[in-house]
């Protein structure tokens, strides 16, 4: 399609017409700078790096600039339907504007080390508010005007320049207090994350955190998804889990919440559909910095956390010796270097070993996605597997300095080995002490024995 109408070759001419609006040092033709006809032929799509003369306010620390960047981008998105110069951002005048809806999709993340949401317009290396202005890469679409004749090239270049004017006008309307507040949230999260190790913590889950998410066609992963619509119960750390008080370094705000400790095993338990997975997802998402209103601004986790879950992978020299004492039929090598098609439990064992070897500060396990035989033992299970419950009971040193956060509703032998047990009821956080849980567990076992023996 590019070669048929020649618009890609005309990209440089469009840049020339757009003039001073384009951030010339950042132009990378074919990457962040291009003009192409849409697959359906009805639109002309473009991407251009712009330099908007709206510099970072002097009173905002540049380390929090991603927060201010977010505030401007989201303000521009909201103005797209009403500001004629901004309409190309949403492709609103094209035959199929839904194709371009991702470009104006709201985003509530300030910064992430992951590649989540790479197709969305958000604060990142391509969109930075700096001392010399707002560097941003905008994508847009206009009705297809025909081939790249001088008239159509000039018109598109003028539309890009007008779009830049629309971004500038909107940026200037964003209140300084909004920019500063978003920047402070960014700074607070970054500084708190850096302080957690000195506090003996790997994560902090602040009171008032709203962990539940709403998914859209463009934000299908919990890390990038926005806050849940409707009823949403905030997290509150139970007193029995010893809430910690934290002063947020940039804003000076004092908040309380759950501090997840280095080397502890924390179990998040509760019945079905009480929010266990949602809560551990919020903890994992604490590696990102979140915007005001996301709900996870007070969920802060050190980077490098890992997840161990069941799956089927072809293993090439995988270390599974933490859990397995011999390999099953069909696999070759040794437990320290296994080869072959791994079962769900083999894959999970490999992930666990890799996390410990790489000194991951936090390992997250969700019962719903785990291999149960690696977590607790069955009476029929052979001695070739040592489950996690047994490791926690008698050989915890093999886990190194890693913290474990485990979501479980039914694996009582594993829950009994936790250092702390958080219990979700009605989506609200409570807690039970280890001793109280063990008493209840023993009573439960006695009832099961009577049932099995026909006395219950």
N, C-alpha and C positions, 0 to 999 in steps of 0.2 A: 504494500500500500504506500510505503514511503517513497519508493522509487517511481511509482506510477504518476503521482502528481507533483513531485519535486519539492514539497513543502519542507522536508527535512533539510534539503540543500539550501533552502532560503532562510534558515534559522538566523544566520548571521545578519542578513538584511533586516529582519524583524528587530533584532537587538539594536542595530544602528538607528532605526527609526525611533525606537523607544528611548534612545538617548540616555540622559543622565539618570533615569530611573533604574537602569540595570546595573547590578554590582559586577562590573567588568572583571575585576581580579578573581571572582569566584565562578565565572562562566566555564562550564565543562560541557561542551557540545556533545549531545547524545546521552548525557548522564543527568545533569540537573537543568540543562538548557536544550529544549527541542520544540519543534512544531510538527505535528503529524495529523493526518486525517484519521478520524475514529474508525473502528472496525465496521460500524454500520454505515459509514459514509456520510452521515448527516451532520457531523460536527468536526471542528478543527480543535485539537487538543494542544495545549502548550504548557511548558514549564519554564520559569524564568527566575534567576536569583536577583532580588531587588535590594537596593540600599535606600531605606526610608529615613529621611532626616529627622528622626525622633530618637535622640540619644538617651542612654541610660541616665536617669537623674543622679546628680552628684551625691545625694544623700543615701543612695542604695548601694550596698556592698556588692561588688561585681560577682562574688561567689553566690549571691542569691539572685543573679540576673535571670536565671531560668524561670524563676517565679514571676518576675515582671514580664518576661517574654510570653509566658502562658497567658497572663492577664490580657495582653494586647491581642494575641492570636484569637482567643475566645471572644473578645469584644468584636473583632472583625467578622468572625463567623456569624455572630448574632445579627450583624447589620446587613448581611448579604441579601436577604429578600427585599429590603427596603431602600438600599443604596444602589442606584443604577450602575455606577462605576464598578461595584463589587460583584454584580450578578454573574460575571464569567467564572468566579471562584466556585460557584455551585452549578455551573453549566445550565443555569435556569432558563435560558432562551433557546437551548438546543432541543431537538425532537425527543430526546430521552434523558432528561436531567437526573433521573435516578442513577444513571451510570456514574455520576460524579458526586453523589451524596457523601461519599467517604471524605471528600476534601473539606466539608463543613461539619463533619461529625464532631460533637463535643468530646474533649479529652480532659481527664482530670489528673493527669500525671505531669509532674514538673520535670522529673529526670528518672531515667532507668538505664541500667547497664545492659539490660536484655534487648533483644531485637523486637520485642512486642510492639505492635502498632506501627510498624515501619511504613505502612501505606497511609497513615494519618498525618494531618498537619499538626505539629506539636513542637514544643521547645526541644531542640536537639542541635547537633553540630551544623545543620543547615539553617537553623532559625535561632538567632542570637541577638539579644539586645546588648549593645556595647557602647563605649564612650563616643564612637563616631556615628552611631545610628543603629537602626533596626535592620539587621541583615536577615532576610527571609527568602525562602524559595517558595514561590506560589505556583499552583497548578490551576489551570482553568480550561474552559471549553466554550466556544462560540459557534453559532450556526455556520455550516460549511459555506464559505464565500466563493468557491471555485478555486482554480489553480493559482499559483503564486505569481500573479501579474503585479506590476508596480502598484496598481490601485489597491489590490487586496493585501499586499504586503504592508503598504503604508497604513491601511485601516487597522490591521492587527497590531502593528507597532504602536499606533495611537491608543488602541484599547488597553494595551499593557501599561502605557504611561498613565492613562486615566485610572486604571486599577491601582497603580502605585499612589496616585493622588487620593483615592478613596481609602487606602490603608493608612496613609498619613493623617487624613482628617479624623479617622476613627481613633488612631493611636493618641492623638492630641486630646481627645475627649475622655480618655480613661483617667479617672481621678488619681492624683498622686498617692492618695491613701490606699487605693486598691493595689497599685503597683507595689507599694511598700509592704502591705500586709502579706501579699503572695511571696515577696522576696524573703520576709521574715520567716514564713513557714518553711521555705526551702532551706534557709540557713539553720533553723532550729533542728530540722531532721538530719541534716548533714553533720552538724556538730554533735548532736546526741548520739548518732551512730558511731562517731569517732570516740566518744567517751564511754560507751558501753563496756568494753573490755576492762577498763580501769575500775568499773563498778562491779566487776565479777559477773556481768550479764552478757548474753548473746542476743537478747531481744527484749523489747519493752512494748507492752500492749496497753495503751492508755485508756483510762476510764472515759467513756463516751464514744469510743471507737464504734463505727457502724460498719461491720464487716460484710454484710450481705451485698450482692452485686446484681445489677441488671445487665443482661447481655443484649447486644444488638448485632445486626449482620456484619458490622465492621469491628466490633469489639467482642470477640468470642472467647477470650481467655480472661480468667479472673484478674490477672495482673493489670490489664488495660481497661477492664470493664468499669462502668460508672456505678454510683450508689443505687441501691435498690429503691424502686418506687413504692409508695404506700407505706404500710406498717413496717417499722424497722426498729428492733429492740437493740439499744446500745449495750456494749459490753461494760460490765462493772466488776472489778476484781473483788472476789469474796475476802472478807477480813481474815478468814482462817488461812488464806494463801499468802498472808503478810504483804499487802500492797507496799510498793516503794513510792517515795516522793521524789520527783525530779524537777529541777529548775531548767527550763529550756534556755539554752545559752544565748541565743540572739535576742529574743523578745523579753526574756526575764520572767515569762509565765511559769507558774508552779503547777505541776499536774501530778496526778497519782495514777497508778496502774499496776499491772502484773509485770514483774521483772522475771524473765526466764533465765535461770542461772547456768553458769558454765558447769558442765559435767553432770548436770542433773538429768533425771528421767521424769519428764512431766507427761502425764496421761490426761487427755481430754476425753471424757466419757459421757455417757448419756444414751437414751433410747434412740430409736430411728428418727431421722429427720429433725433433730434438735439443733443442728448447726455445727456439728463437730468439724466436718470437712471445711465449711465456710470459715471457721475460726483459724484452722491451721493454714488455710489459704491466705488469710489476712496476715498471719505471721510471716509467711514466705514473701508476701507482697511488701513487707516492711523493708525489703532491700531497695525499693523504689522510694522516691520522694513524691508526695501527693499534694495536690492543690487544695486550697480552702474549699470545703464542701464535698470533697471526695468521700469523707468518712473515715479514711485511714491515715489522717495526718499524724496521729499519735501512735501508729503502728510502725515501729522502727526496729530493724533487724540488721545485724552485721552481715556484710556480703560474704558469699561463699557457701551458703547453706545448700544442702543436697537433699534429694528425695530418693528413697529406696522403695521400689514397688515391683510387683510381679510383671513379667513380660516374657516373650520368647525371642531370644537373640542367638545368633551364631557366635559362640565364644571362641576367642583366639588367644589362648594363654591366660585365661581369667583366673584370678585368685578367689576361690570359694571356700578356703580352709577355715574361715571364721565359724562357719556353720556345718560344713560337710567334712566327714572323716574319710570317706571314700567316694569315688565317682559311680554314678549309676551305669548300668549297661548301655552301650551305644556311644559313650564318651571316652576320649583318650586323654593321656597325659596324667597329671597328678592334681590333687585338690588345690595346689598352689599355682598350677598352670594347666587349666582345663581347656580342652578343645572339643568342639562339636555343637550340635543344636541344643541350647540350654532350655530347660523348663522354666516356668515362671519363678520357681524358687531359686533356681540356679542364677537367673538373671538378677534377682533381688540380692542374692548373696554377693554377686560380683559388684553391684552398686554400693553395697554396704562396705565392702573391703576397700573399694576405690575411695570412698568418702573418708574412711579412717586413714588410709595411706596418704591422702592429700591434705590431711589435717583440717577437714571441714569442721567449722565451729558448731554446726547444727545439722542433725539428720532428722528428717521428717518422715514419719510412717503413718499411712492411713490404712486402717484395717480393710476398708472396702477395696483397696487396690493392692493389697499385699498377699503374699503366699502364707497362708495360716500356719503351715508346718514349720516355717522359720520363726514363728512368733511363740507358739505354744506346742507342747508335745501331746500326742494322742497315745492311748494305752497300746495301740497297735503299731505305733511308729517304731521303727528299728533304731538302734543306737548309732546309726551312721550320721545322724543329724542332731546337733545341739541347738535347740531353739533359743530365741532371744530372752525369753523369761528365765531360762536356766543361766544364761550368761550374766544377766543382771543380778541373779541371786548369788552367784559364786565366783564370777570371773570378770568383773566389770572393768578391770584394768585394761583388758584387750581392746576396749572401745576408745582408749586414749583420752583426750580432753573433750571429746565430742559431747554435746548436749543432745538428748533424744526428746522429741515431741511426738507423741503417739496418739492418734485418734482411734478409740476402740469402744465398742458397746458391749461386746460379749466375750472377750478373751480375758476372763477373770484371772488365770494364773499369771498373765503378763501385767495386768493392772495391779495385782498384789505386790509387784516388785517396784512400782513407781516410787519416787521420792515424794511427789505431790500429785494429787488427783483432783482435777477440776471436773465438775459434773454439770452438764447443761440440762435444765428442765424448763420447758416452756420457752426455750431460746434464751433463758437467763442463766448466768453463771453462778454456780454454788460450788461447794467443795466437800470432800469427805477425807478424814485423816486415814493414814495407812492402817493404823490399828483398828479403826472402826470398820474399814472395808474388809480387812482380813477376818474379823469376827462375823460380818455378814456373809462373807464368802464361805466360811466353814459351816455356818448354819444352812446355807444353800446346798452345800455338798451333802450334808446329812440328809436333807430332804430328798435330794436326788438318789441317795443310796436307798432310802426307804421306798422310793418309787420304783427303782430298778429291782428291788427285792420283792416287790408286790405288796408292800405294806402301806404305801402312800395312797 
